[in-house]
């Protein structure tokens, strides 16, 4: 079984998305978070079940979808790193490039 590790960034983004949804509907926000954790927990047993992210195929990322979010992860050995939780309409390539550039500026 694979170990699931959430990055701080992924958890913070999930919290921000849930907070935004909670303004309109607290139950919908709670349901989204629950569904995301259920979907990512399955990666322990089936770490390659997510599809390859075509926009950044060369980076080896995979994703699972929990509408309206994309959960981006990378599998390394027996560890699944949950890297990003983003809204589906965001341009992933631009998002990843901006995040990588920010890492180098820090």
CORWOGI-V882722 format. One line per field, one symbol per residue. phi: phi as a letter, one per 30 degrees, with the letter a starting at -180 (. if undefined). burial: # if it has 16 or more other ideal C-beta (glycine too) atoms within 10 Angstrom, else .. A space follows every 50 residues. Layout:
# CORWOGI-V882722
phi: ???
burial: ???
This chain:
# CORWOGI-V882722
phi: .dccbcdeeddddeddddddddecaddddddddedddddddddecbdcdd dddddbedcidbbbcbecccccbbcbhcbccdcbbbddddddeddddddd dddddd
burial: .#.#.#...#..##..##..#.......#..##..#..##..#...#..# ..#..#....####.#..#####.#....#######.....#..##.... ......
